Amino acid sequence: MATLAAAAGIAGVMVQSGSAGTVQDYPEFPYPVTNYQEDNRGQFHFSSRGGWINDVNAPLYYDGEYHLYYQHNPHGLQWDTMHWGHATSTDLVHWKQQPIALEPGVHPGNLFSGGGVVDTENVSGLKDGEDDPIVVYSGTDGVTVFYSTDGGSTFQTYDGGTPVAKPAGTSRDPKVFRDEATGTWGMVVWSDEGGNGVNFYTSDDLLTWTFASRYQAGWLFECPDFVAMPLDGDPGNVQWVLSDASGEYVTGAWDGTTFSTDQTTPLRFNQGNSQFGGSYYAGLTFMNLPDDRVVSMAWQPGNAGTIWTGNMTFPVQMRLETVDGRPTVLSTPVGEIEGLRTDTQTWKPRMLDGPRAAELLDGVDMDTVEIEAEFEVIGRTESRFGFRLGTGEDGWFDHEVVYDSATQTLDGVPLPLEDGKVRLRLLVDRGQLEIFGNDGRLYRSLNVNFDSMPGDDAMELFVDGRVRLTNLAVHQLGSIWGGESTLTSNLGGKWYTDSGVWSDVSGGKQGTSGGDAFYLNTTTGTDFTYEADVTLNSGTAAALTFRSNRDASRHYTANVDSRANVIKLWRPGRDIATYPLAVELGRTYHLKVVAVGPRLRVYLDDAAEPVIDAVDDTITSGQFGLNVFNGTAVIDDVQVSEP
């Protein structure tokens, strides 16, 4: 848990005591309406739909889903009474907002930062049903245990919140780890007993913990992580990496009770501003991953919008390699980033000077992109080169990523040439920039306020001197939010917002607009049955759209219209047919469209006969979608089947 009491001027510790209510009483979901287009809102960096977030909590994998819990104030844009927010993903990239996981008043104690694990062997004995228990740890000045028996959605309090471990002094931020060599569990907890350090505990059942040892170091301040990593890919040479909230770390040995290292000066995972209010803080590694990867995410505090504060770094894969004779953690974006690439442009090798470099990226969009480049410094010519991002008139740019071959630094951070070459990889989002050098030897997260509205951004490759470009690729990246939905649907394509504001609510997908607004799916159809539950809560009309083109300038739409009191089948330029109906706001109607060739039938509330049976041969096939006109509606249970 970041030291927000000091940083935010909060006196003392806010104690959230008692246990009232049940998990069904959580009031914070659904979140405020958003289309995730607020200023600086990252399009591929996770942020909570609304409210404040800080530390990553208990990242883990279970039954096909990645779970990301996090410190959260859903009621405001500043740090306040801590909850555990929750999001899930099937690919580490597209995150779906979930209801609150740990709630003050429902769960006792200070719900500060902590870790968690999936108890696949049920050593805790907490299993109650089909799912393996998910056990998480939180609390200050004593570790409290919570557990889930429904796959990580809701949590119960273990033993009334009685602490299972209680270090001396001020303590917080328990992280659990698995010791495969001894077949036991370990837990590392930060405390200030006698100075900064961590207490280690061990357990056979995840519930009863025995003090094992203490490791003390002045640099080691809060949010510890402890993970085993093979050195240079050798499974026979496993090192343990102990880190703190700032990403400082040392490597050493763990004998089952004690951590030892000969390193007194820590290295850093990330060369960004690694402190509260900066651009990298309180990272944790995922537990129970289905492969041998070590994957981490951290908090980027410095970004904020109108309804949200803070986001997470893009997940990185960590590996431990010997660099300059010392075990060093290298970080690169997880491979799943390739699933976000919507378009790629590449350039062949060439020599570059200033004028040739300046014209190379002319006309290339820079809204949300991944840049991969390799440069070779020829001879003894000193040169500076890199990318100017968010360029404008009169030489303006938002950020300049510079490699200086004279000082061998990237963005001001030391990065030696390798065989005369340097490799750059940049992740450019609307308020976030992450820089990787030489396959992860340098990892730097920054907050940069790029223009958050798409379509006006540009970038420039620049060279002072001469340098050889050996390869360059610019990948346009899609938004992670297009895959997020509480909408129940069997459509396999990707949903995206064409117009209006579409958000996830507990009853499905909610659309709000002052005119026509469409939420479209990339799935297309020619002949089909298309149906859904449609609730018009206010305004004029809500509808099913079908045989649409990409921007909904051509489509068929069947709606319920409260102003005209009809069910209407229409396309742009023509009302095809209507059926009189006294439309009630707030009532759920089941609409079904059966389209076979030019024959279009509309059914209401599962009736055997259609209320509209019309013929129109203008549009033969296209995408499926939802529509709202001049109002707010919720649509759910969207299904497509054979006609």
C-alpha positions as CSV (number, residue, x, y, z in Angstrom):
1,M,0.0,0.0,0.0
2,A,1.5,3.3,-1.0
3,T,2.0,5.7,1.8
4,L,-0.9,7.8,0.9
5,A,-1.6,9.0,4.4
6,A,1.6,11.0,4.4
7,A,1.4,11.9,0.7
8,A,-2.2,13.1,0.8
9,G,-2.0,14.7,4.2
10,I,-4.3,12.2,5.8
11,A,-3.7,12.1,9.6
12,G,-3.6,8.6,11.0
13,V,-5.0,5.4,9.6
14,M,-8.6,5.0,8.6
15,V,-9.9,1.8,10.3
16,Q,-12.7,0.0,8.5
17,S,-13.9,-2.2,11.3
18,G,-16.7,-4.7,11.6
19,S,-18.4,-6.8,9.1
20,A,-21.9,-5.8,8.0
21,G,-24.0,-7.0,5.1
22,T,-23.3,-9.5,2.4
23,V,-21.5,-9.4,-0.9
24,Q,-24.9,-8.7,-2.6
25,D,-24.9,-5.3,-0.8
26,Y,-22.0,-3.8,-2.8
27,P,-23.3,-0.4,-4.0
28,E,-20.5,0.6,-6.4
29,F,-21.4,-1.4,-9.6
30,P,-22.4,-0.5,-12.2
31,Y,-19.9,2.4,-12.6
32,P,-20.6,5.8,-14.3
33,V,-21.3,5.8,-18.0
34,T,-18.2,6.1,-20.1
35,N,-17.0,5.3,-23.6
36,Y,-13.4,5.4,-22.4
37,Q,-12.7,8.5,-24.5
38,E,-11.9,11.0,-21.7
39,D,-8.7,13.1,-22.0
40,N,-5.6,11.0,-21.4
41,R,-7.6,7.8,-20.9
42,G,-5.2,5.0,-22.2
43,Q,-6.7,2.9,-24.9
44,F,-4.5,-0.1,-24.1
45,H,-3.5,0.7,-20.5
46,F,-6.0,-0.5,-17.9
47,S,-7.8,2.1,-15.9
48,S,-10.9,1.7,-13.7
49,R,-14.1,2.7,-15.3
50,G,-14.5,5.4,-12.6
51,G,-12.8,6.5,-9.4
52,W,-9.3,6.4,-8.1
53,I,-7.0,3.4,-8.3
54,N,-3.5,2.8,-6.9
55,D,-1.5,-0.4,-6.1
56,V,-1.9,-3.6,-8.0
57,N,-3.3,-6.3,-5.7
58,A,-3.3,-10.1,-6.0
59,P,-2.8,-10.5,-9.8
60,L,-3.5,-14.2,-10.6
61,Y,-4.8,-16.6,-13.2
62,Y,-7.6,-19.1,-12.7
63,D,-9.7,-21.2,-15.1
64,G,-9.0,-19.3,-18.3
65,E,-9.1,-15.8,-16.8
66,Y,-6.5,-13.4,-15.5
67,H,-7.7,-11.5,-12.4
68,L,-6.4,-8.0,-11.6
69,Y,-7.4,-6.6,-8.2
70,Y,-6.3,-3.2,-7.2
71,Q,-6.6,-0.5,-4.5
72,H,-9.6,1.6,-5.3
73,N,-11.8,4.4,-4.2
74,P,-14.9,4.1,-6.4
75,H,-16.5,7.3,-4.9
76,G,-14.0,9.9,-5.9
77,L,-10.9,10.9,-7.8
78,Q,-8.6,11.1,-4.7
79,W,-7.3,8.4,-2.3
80,D,-9.9,7.6,0.3
81,T,-11.5,4.6,2.0
82,M,-9.8,1.7,0.3
83,H,-11.7,-1.0,-1.5
84,W,-10.4,-3.8,-3.8
85,G,-11.4,-3.1,-7.3
86,H,-11.5,-6.0,-9.8
87,A,-11.1,-6.6,-13.5
88,T,-10.7,-9.8,-15.5
89,S,-9.2,-10.7,-18.9
90,T,-8.9,-13.8,-21.1
91,D,-5.7,-12.5,-22.8
92,L,-3.9,-10.1,-20.4
93,V,-4.9,-7.3,-22.8
94,H,-8.7,-6.8,-23.0
95,W,-9.9,-6.1,-19.4
96,K,-13.5,-6.3,-18.3
97,Q,-14.6,-4.3,-15.2
98,Q,-16.1,-6.4,-12.5
99,P,-18.0,-5.5,-9.3
100,I,-16.0,-4.5,-6.1
101,A,-14.2,-7.5,-4.7
102,L,-13.5,-6.3,-1.1
103,E,-15.9,-3.8,0.4
104,P,-15.6,-1.8,3.6
105,G,-18.5,-2.7,5.9
106,V,-18.8,-6.1,4.2
107,H,-15.2,-7.1,4.8
108,P,-13.4,-6.0,8.1
109,G,-10.2,-4.1,8.6
110,N,-8.1,-1.9,6.4
111,L,-8.4,-3.2,2.9
112,F,-4.9,-2.1,1.9
113,S,-2.6,-3.8,-0.6
114,G,-1.9,-7.5,-0.7
115,G,-1.4,-10.6,-2.7
116,G,-3.3,-13.8,-3.5
117,V,-3.1,-17.3,-4.8
118,V,-5.3,-20.1,-6.2
119,D,-5.4,-23.0,-3.8
120,T,-5.4,-25.7,-6.4
121,E,-4.7,-28.5,-3.9
122,N,-7.3,-27.3,-1.4
123,V,-4.7,-27.3,1.3
124,S,-6.7,-24.6,3.1
125,G,-9.8,-26.9,3.2
126,L,-11.9,-23.9,2.1
127,K,-13.2,-25.4,-1.1
128,D,-17.0,-25.4,-1.2
129,G,-18.3,-26.3,-4.7
130,E,-16.7,-26.7,-8.1
131,D,-14.1,-23.9,-8.0
132,D,-10.7,-24.0,-6.3
133,P,-10.5,-21.5,-3.4
134,I,-8.8,-18.2,-4.2
135,V,-7.2,-16.9,-1.1
136,V,-6.1,-13.2,-0.7
137,Y,-4.3,-11.3,2.0
138,S,-4.7,-7.7,3.1
139,G,-4.7,-5.5,6.2
140,T,-2.4,-3.2,8.1
141,D,-0.6,-4.1,11.4
142,G,-1.8,-7.7,11.0
143,V,-2.6,-9.9,7.9
144,T,-6.2,-10.6,7.3
145,V,-7.4,-13.5,5.0
146,F,-10.3,-13.4,2.6
147,Y,-11.3,-16.3,0.3
148,S,-13.5,-16.9,-2.7
149,T,-15.3,-20.1,-3.6
150,D,-16.9,-18.7,-6.8
151,G,-13.8,-18.2,-9.0
152,G,-12.7,-14.8,-7.6
153,S,-15.9,-12.8,-7.9
154,T,-17.0,-12.5,-4.2
155,F,-15.0,-13.0,-1.0
156,Q,-15.7,-14.2,2.5
157,T,-13.7,-13.3,5.6
158,Y,-11.7,-16.0,7.2
159,D,-12.0,-16.5,11.0
160,G,-13.8,-13.2,11.5
161,G,-10.8,-11.2,10.3
162,T,-8.4,-12.5,13.0
163,P,-4.8,-11.7,11.9
164,V,-2.8,-14.8,10.8
165,A,0.5,-12.9,11.0
166,K,1.3,-9.7,12.9
167,P,4.8,-8.2,12.4
168,A,6.1,-5.7,15.0
169,G,5.9,-2.0,14.2
170,T,3.8,-0.7,11.3
171,S,3.2,-3.4,8.7
172,R,1.3,-3.9,5.5
173,D,1.3,-5.4,2.0
174,P,1.5,-9.2,2.4
175,K,2.5,-11.1,-0.8
176,V,2.3,-14.9,-0.9
177,F,4.7,-17.1,-2.9
178,R,5.2,-20.7,-3.7
179,D,8.4,-22.5,-2.7
180,E,8.6,-25.4,-5.1
181,A,11.8,-26.7,-3.7
182,T,10.2,-27.4,-0.3
183,G,6.6,-27.7,-1.4
184,T,5.5,-25.1,1.0
185,W,4.0,-21.6,0.9
186,G,5.8,-18.4,1.9
187,M,4.6,-14.9,2.7
188,V,6.6,-11.7,2.7
189,V,5.2,-8.7,4.6
190,W,6.7,-5.2,4.9
191,S,7.2,-3.6,8.3
192,D,9.3,-0.8,9.8
193,E,10.4,-2.8,12.9
194,G,13.9,-1.4,13.5
195,G,13.9,0.2,10.0
196,N,12.6,-0.8,6.6
197,G,12.5,-4.5,5.9
198,V,10.3,-7.6,5.4
199,N,9.2,-10.5,7.5
200,F,9.1,-13.9,6.0
201,Y,6.5,-16.5,7.1
202,T,5.9,-20.1,6.0
203,S,2.8,-22.2,5.8
204,D,1.5,-25.6,4.7
205,D,-2.2,-24.7,4.5
206,L,-2.2,-21.0,3.6
207,L,-4.0,-20.2,6.8
208,T,-1.6,-21.0,9.6
209,W,1.6,-18.9,9.3
210,T,4.9,-19.3,11.2
211,F,7.5,-16.6,11.4
212,A,10.7,-17.7,9.6
213,S,13.1,-14.7,9.3
214,R,13.5,-11.0,8.7
215,Y,15.4,-9.3,6.0
216,Q,16.2,-5.6,6.6
217,A,17.4,-3.0,4.2
218,G,17.0,0.8,4.1
219,W,15.9,0.9,0.5
220,L,13.2,-1.8,1.0
221,F,10.0,0.3,1.5
222,E,6.5,-1.2,1.2
223,C,4.7,-3.4,-1.4
224,P,7.3,-6.2,-1.5
225,D,7.3,-8.9,-4.1
226,F,9.3,-12.2,-4.0
227,V,9.6,-14.4,-7.0
228,A,11.8,-17.2,-8.3
229,M,13.4,-16.8,-11.7
230,P,15.8,-19.0,-13.7
231,L,19.1,-17.1,-14.4
232,D,19.9,-17.0,-18.1
233,G,17.1,-19.4,-18.8
234,D,18.7,-22.2,-16.8
235,P,16.1,-24.1,-14.6
236,G,19.0,-25.5,-12.6
237,N,20.1,-22.0,-11.5
238,V,17.1,-20.4,-9.9
239,Q,17.5,-17.0,-8.2
240,W,15.0,-15.3,-6.0
241,V,14.2,-11.6,-6.7
242,L,13.1,-9.4,-3.7
243,S,11.6,-6.0,-4.7
244,D,9.8,-3.1,-3.2
245,A,7.2,-0.5,-4.3
246,S,9.7,1.6,-6.3
247,G,10.8,-1.4,-8.3
248,E,14.1,-1.6,-6.5
249,Y,15.4,-5.2,-6.2
250,V,18.2,-7.5,-5.3
251,T,18.6,-11.2,-6.2
252,G,19.7,-14.0,-4.0
253,A,19.0,-17.4,-2.5
254,W,16.0,-18.7,-0.5
255,D,16.6,-21.8,1.7
256,G,13.0,-22.3,2.8
257,T,13.2,-19.9,5.7
258,T,15.8,-17.2,5.0
259,F,16.7,-15.0,2.1
260,S,20.4,-14.2,1.6
261,T,22.1,-12.0,-1.0
262,D,25.6,-10.4,-1.4
263,Q,24.1,-7.4,-3.0
264,T,23.8,-4.2,-1.0
265,T,22.8,-1.8,-3.7
266,P,19.6,-2.5,-5.5
267,L,18.9,-2.2,-9.2
268,R,15.5,-1.0,-10.6
269,F,13.0,-2.8,-12.8
270,N,11.8,0.5,-14.3
271,Q,13.7,3.7,-15.0
272,G,10.7,5.9,-14.9
273,N,9.6,8.1,-11.9
274,S,9.3,5.3,-9.4
275,Q,7.5,7.0,-6.6
276,F,4.1,8.1,-5.4
277,G,2.8,10.6,-8.0
278,G,5.2,9.4,-10.6
279,S,4.9,6.9,-13.4
280,Y,5.7,3.5,-11.9
281,Y,4.9,2.1,-8.4
282,A,3.7,-0.9,-6.5
283,G,4.1,-3.6,-9.2
284,L,3.3,-7.3,-8.5
285,T,3.9,-10.5,-10.4
286,F,1.0,-12.8,-11.4
287,M,0.4,-16.0,-9.5
288,N,-0.7,-19.4,-10.9
289,L,0.1,-18.6,-14.5
290,P,-0.5,-21.5,-17.0
291,D,3.1,-21.2,-18.3
292,D,6.5,-20.5,-17.0
293,R,6.4,-16.7,-17.6
294,V,6.9,-14.1,-14.9
295,V,4.4,-11.3,-15.7
296,S,4.1,-8.0,-13.8
297,M,1.9,-5.0,-13.8
298,A,2.4,-1.7,-11.9
299,W,0.5,1.5,-11.0
300,Q,1.0,4.7,-13.0
301,P,-0.2,7.3,-10.6
302,G,0.2,10.5,-12.6
303,N,-2.6,10.1,-15.2
304,A,-6.1,11.3,-14.6
305,G,-9.3,12.2,-16.4
306,T,-12.7,13.6,-15.6
307,I,-14.1,10.4,-14.0
308,W,-10.9,8.4,-13.3
309,T,-7.5,8.7,-11.7
310,G,-4.5,6.4,-12.3
311,N,-3.9,3.5,-14.6
312,M,-1.8,0.4,-14.8
313,T,1.3,-0.2,-16.9
314,F,1.0,-2.5,-19.8
315,P,1.8,-6.1,-18.6
316,V,5.4,-7.1,-19.1
317,Q,7.2,-10.4,-19.2
318,M,10.3,-10.4,-16.9
319,R,13.4,-12.6,-17.3
320,L,16.6,-12.8,-15.4
321,E,19.8,-12.5,-17.3
322,T,23.4,-11.8,-16.5
323,V,24.3,-8.2,-17.5
324,D,27.7,-6.8,-16.7
325,G,28.4,-9.8,-14.4
326,R,25.2,-9.2,-12.3
327,P,21.8,-10.9,-12.4
328,T,19.5,-8.3,-14.0
329,V,15.7,-8.3,-14.6
330,L,14.8,-7.5,-18.2
331,S,11.2,-6.6,-19.2
332,T,9.4,-6.6,-22.5
333,P,5.7,-6.3,-23.4
334,V,3.8,-9.6,-23.2
335,G,3.4,-11.3,-26.5
336,E,-0.4,-10.8,-26.4
337,I,0.2,-7.3,-27.6
338,E,0.2,-8.7,-31.1
339,G,-3.5,-9.2,-30.8
340,L,-4.0,-5.5,-30.6
341,R,-2.2,-4.7,-33.8
342,T,-4.7,-3.5,-36.5
343,D,-2.2,-2.4,-39.1
344,T,1.5,-2.5,-39.6
345,Q,3.8,-0.4,-41.8
346,T,7.5,-1.4,-42.3
347,W,10.5,0.2,-43.8
348,K,13.6,-1.4,-45.4
349,P,17.2,-0.7,-44.2
350,R,18.7,2.5,-45.3
351,M,21.2,5.2,-44.3
352,L,19.6,8.3,-42.7
353,D,20.6,11.8,-42.2
354,G,18.4,14.6,-40.9
355,P,16.3,15.4,-44.1
356,R,15.8,11.7,-45.0
357,A,14.7,10.8,-41.5
358,A,12.3,13.7,-41.2
359,E,10.3,12.7,-44.3
360,L,10.2,8.9,-43.5
361,L,7.1,8.9,-41.2
362,D,5.3,11.7,-42.9
363,G,1.6,10.9,-42.9
364,V,1.8,8.0,-40.4
365,D,-0.8,8.3,-37.6
366,M,0.3,8.3,-34.0
367,D,-2.7,7.9,-31.7
368,T,-2.1,4.5,-30.2
369,V,0.9,2.8,-31.7
370,E,3.8,0.4,-31.0
371,I,7.1,1.3,-32.7
372,E,9.9,-1.2,-33.2
373,A,13.2,0.0,-34.6
374,E,16.9,-0.9,-34.8
375,F,19.7,1.5,-35.6
376,E,23.3,0.9,-36.3
377,V,25.9,3.5,-35.4
378,I,28.5,3.5,-38.3
379,G,32.1,4.2,-37.6
380,R,33.1,6.8,-35.0
381,T,30.5,9.3,-36.1
382,E,28.6,10.7,-33.1
383,S,24.9,10.9,-33.6
384,R,21.6,11.6,-31.8
385,F,18.5,10.0,-33.2
386,G,15.1,8.8,-32.2
387,F,11.4,9.8,-32.3
388,R,9.5,13.0,-31.7
389,L,6.0,12.1,-30.6
390,G,2.9,14.2,-30.8
391,T,4.5,16.7,-33.2
392,G,2.8,19.9,-34.3
393,E,3.5,23.1,-36.1
394,D,6.6,25.3,-35.3
395,G,8.6,22.3,-34.2
396,W,6.3,21.4,-31.3
397,F,6.3,17.9,-29.9
398,D,5.0,16.3,-26.7
399,H,8.0,14.0,-26.0
400,E,11.3,13.2,-27.6
401,V,12.8,9.8,-27.2
402,V,16.5,10.3,-27.9
403,Y,19.4,7.9,-28.3
404,D,22.8,9.6,-27.9
405,S,25.6,7.5,-29.2
406,A,28.2,9.7,-27.6
407,T,27.0,9.1,-24.1
408,Q,25.2,5.8,-25.0
409,T,22.0,6.8,-23.3
410,L,18.4,6.3,-24.2
411,D,16.0,9.0,-23.0
412,G,18.8,10.0,-20.6
413,V,19.3,6.5,-19.1
414,P,22.5,4.6,-19.8
415,L,22.0,1.9,-22.5
416,P,25.2,0.7,-24.1
417,L,25.3,-0.2,-27.8
418,E,25.3,-3.9,-28.6
419,D,27.6,-4.7,-31.6
420,G,27.2,-1.1,-32.6
421,K,23.4,-1.3,-32.6
422,V,20.5,-0.2,-30.4
423,R,17.0,-1.6,-30.4
424,L,14.0,0.6,-29.4
425,R,10.5,-0.4,-28.7
426,L,7.9,2.2,-27.8
427,L,4.3,1.9,-26.6
428,V,2.5,5.2,-27.3
429,D,-0.9,5.6,-25.7
430,R,-3.0,8.8,-25.1
431,G,-1.5,9.6,-21.7
432,Q,1.1,6.9,-21.4
433,L,4.5,6.2,-22.9
434,E,6.6,3.1,-22.3
435,I,10.1,2.8,-23.6
436,F,12.0,-0.5,-24.0
437,G,15.7,-0.6,-25.0
438,N,17.8,-3.6,-26.2
439,D,15.1,-6.2,-25.6
440,G,14.2,-5.0,-22.1
441,R,17.6,-4.0,-20.7
442,L,16.0,-0.6,-20.3
443,Y,12.3,-0.3,-19.3
444,R,10.9,3.2,-18.7
445,S,7.3,4.1,-18.0
446,L,6.2,7.8,-18.4
447,N,3.2,9.9,-18.1
448,V,2.9,12.1,-21.3
449,N,-0.2,14.1,-22.0
450,F,-0.5,13.3,-25.7
451,D,-3.5,14.7,-27.5
452,S,-6.2,12.3,-26.4
453,M,-8.5,12.8,-29.4
454,P,-7.7,10.5,-32.4
455,G,-6.9,11.8,-35.9
456,D,-4.6,14.8,-35.2
457,D,-1.5,13.1,-33.9
458,A,1.8,12.8,-35.8
459,M,5.4,11.7,-35.1
460,E,8.8,12.2,-36.7
461,L,12.0,10.2,-36.9
462,F,14.9,12.5,-36.5
463,V,18.7,12.1,-36.9
464,D,21.4,14.5,-35.9
465,G,24.4,13.2,-37.9
466,R,24.2,9.9,-39.8
467,V,22.9,6.5,-38.7
468,R,21.9,3.3,-40.4
469,L,18.3,2.2,-39.9
470,T,18.3,-1.6,-40.0
471,N,14.6,-2.1,-39.5
472,L,11.5,-0.1,-38.6
473,A,7.9,-1.2,-38.0
474,V,5.0,0.9,-36.8
475,H,2.0,-1.1,-35.5
476,Q,-1.3,0.7,-35.1
477,L,-3.0,-0.6,-31.9
478,G,-6.7,-1.1,-31.3
479,S,-8.5,-0.2,-28.1
480,I,-8.7,-2.8,-25.3
481,W,-12.1,-1.4,-24.4
482,G,-13.9,-2.8,-27.5
483,G,-13.8,-6.2,-26.0
484,E,-15.2,-5.3,-22.6
485,S,-18.9,-5.8,-22.1
486,T,-21.5,-7.0,-19.6
487,L,-23.6,-7.6,-22.7
488,T,-24.8,-11.3,-23.0
489,S,-24.3,-12.3,-26.6
490,N,-23.3,-15.2,-28.8
491,L,-21.8,-12.9,-31.4
492,G,-18.1,-13.9,-31.8
493,G,-16.9,-10.6,-33.3
494,K,-15.6,-7.5,-31.7
495,W,-18.0,-4.9,-30.4
496,Y,-17.1,-1.2,-31.0
497,T,-18.8,2.2,-30.5
498,D,-19.6,4.0,-33.7
499,S,-21.4,6.9,-32.0
500,G,-23.0,7.8,-28.7
501,V,-21.9,6.6,-25.3
502,W,-22.2,2.9,-24.7
503,S,-21.4,1.5,-21.2
504,D,-21.7,-1.7,-19.2
505,V,-24.4,-1.8,-16.6
506,S,-25.7,-4.8,-14.6
507,G,-28.6,-5.3,-17.1
508,G,-26.6,-5.4,-20.3
509,K,-25.2,-2.7,-22.6
510,Q,-26.5,0.8,-22.0
511,G,-26.6,3.4,-24.9
512,T,-27.1,7.1,-24.4
513,S,-27.3,9.7,-27.2
514,G,-29.0,13.0,-28.3
515,G,-29.4,11.6,-31.8
516,D,-28.8,8.2,-33.5
517,A,-26.1,6.1,-31.9
518,F,-24.8,2.7,-32.9
519,Y,-22.9,0.0,-31.1
520,L,-21.7,-2.5,-33.8
521,N,-20.2,-5.9,-33.9
522,T,-17.7,-7.0,-36.6
523,T,-19.7,-10.2,-37.2
524,T,-21.7,-10.1,-40.5
525,G,-24.8,-12.0,-41.7
526,T,-27.0,-12.4,-44.7
527,D,-29.9,-14.7,-43.7
528,F,-30.4,-15.1,-39.9
529,T,-32.6,-14.8,-36.8
530,Y,-31.5,-11.8,-34.7
531,E,-33.1,-11.1,-31.3
532,A,-32.5,-9.3,-28.0
533,D,-34.2,-7.8,-24.9
534,V,-34.7,-4.0,-25.4
535,T,-35.5,-1.6,-22.6
536,L,-36.0,2.1,-23.5
537,N,-35.6,4.0,-20.2
538,S,-35.9,7.5,-21.6
539,G,-36.2,9.4,-24.8
540,T,-37.4,8.2,-28.2
541,A,-36.3,4.8,-29.5
542,A,-34.1,1.7,-29.0
543,A,-33.4,-0.9,-31.6
544,L,-31.7,-3.8,-33.2
545,T,-29.5,-2.9,-36.2
546,F,-28.6,-5.5,-38.9
547,R,-27.0,-5.7,-42.3
548,S,-25.0,-2.6,-41.4
549,N,-21.8,-1.3,-43.0
550,R,-18.9,-0.3,-40.8
551,D,-20.0,3.2,-39.9
552,A,-23.8,2.5,-39.9
553,S,-24.4,4.8,-42.9
554,R,-26.3,1.9,-44.4
555,H,-28.3,-0.5,-42.3
556,Y,-31.7,-1.9,-41.4
557,T,-33.0,-1.1,-37.9
558,A,-36.0,-2.4,-36.0
559,N,-37.0,-0.3,-33.0
560,V,-39.5,0.5,-30.3
561,D,-40.4,4.2,-30.7
562,S,-42.1,5.9,-27.7
563,R,-42.7,9.1,-29.5
564,A,-44.6,7.7,-32.4
565,N,-45.8,4.7,-30.4
566,V,-44.8,2.1,-33.0
567,I,-42.5,-0.7,-33.7
568,K,-40.7,0.5,-36.8
569,L,-38.5,-1.2,-39.5
570,W,-36.4,1.4,-41.3
571,R,-33.2,2.2,-43.2
572,P,-31.6,5.5,-43.8
573,G,-33.9,7.4,-46.2
574,R,-37.0,5.2,-45.8
575,D,-39.4,3.9,-43.1
576,I,-40.2,0.5,-44.5
577,A,-43.0,-0.5,-42.1
578,T,-44.6,0.3,-38.7
579,Y,-46.8,-1.5,-36.2
580,P,-48.8,0.5,-33.6
581,L,-47.8,-0.1,-30.0
582,A,-48.2,1.9,-26.8
583,V,-44.6,1.9,-25.9
584,E,-43.9,2.0,-22.1
585,L,-40.7,3.5,-20.8
586,G,-38.8,1.1,-18.5
587,R,-40.5,-2.0,-19.9
588,T,-38.4,-4.7,-21.5
589,Y,-39.5,-5.8,-25.0
590,H,-38.1,-8.8,-26.8
591,L,-37.5,-8.0,-30.4
592,K,-36.7,-10.6,-33.0
593,V,-35.8,-10.1,-36.7
594,V,-35.8,-12.9,-39.2
595,A,-34.1,-11.9,-42.4
596,V,-34.1,-14.2,-45.5
597,G,-33.2,-12.5,-48.7
598,P,-35.3,-9.4,-49.2
599,R,-38.0,-10.6,-46.7
600,L,-37.7,-9.0,-43.3
601,R,-39.9,-10.0,-40.4
602,V,-40.1,-8.4,-37.0
603,Y,-41.6,-10.3,-34.0
604,L,-42.5,-8.9,-30.6
605,D,-42.3,-10.7,-27.2
606,D,-42.0,-14.2,-28.6
607,A,-45.3,-14.1,-30.5
608,A,-45.8,-16.8,-33.1
609,E,-46.7,-14.3,-35.9
610,P,-44.6,-11.3,-36.9
611,V,-45.9,-7.8,-36.3
612,I,-44.0,-6.6,-39.4
613,D,-43.6,-8.7,-42.6
614,A,-42.0,-6.6,-45.3
615,V,-39.8,-6.8,-48.4
616,D,-36.8,-4.6,-49.1
617,D,-33.9,-5.6,-51.3
618,T,-31.6,-2.6,-50.8
619,I,-29.1,-4.2,-48.4
620,T,-28.2,-7.9,-48.8
621,S,-25.8,-8.4,-45.9
622,G,-23.7,-6.7,-43.2
623,Q,-22.9,-6.3,-39.6
624,F,-25.0,-6.7,-36.5
625,G,-25.5,-3.9,-34.0
626,L,-27.6,-2.0,-31.4
627,N,-29.2,1.4,-31.7
628,V,-30.5,4.2,-29.4
629,F,-32.1,7.4,-30.6
630,N,-32.4,10.6,-28.5
631,G,-32.5,8.8,-25.2
632,T,-31.1,6.0,-23.0
633,A,-31.7,2.3,-23.4
634,V,-30.4,-1.0,-22.1
635,I,-30.1,-4.0,-24.4
636,D,-29.2,-7.5,-23.4
637,D,-29.2,-11.2,-24.4
638,V,-28.3,-10.5,-28.0
639,Q,-28.5,-13.8,-30.0
640,V,-28.0,-14.7,-33.7
641,S,-29.1,-18.1,-35.0
642,E,-30.3,-19.7,-38.2
643,P,-33.4,-18.2,-39.8
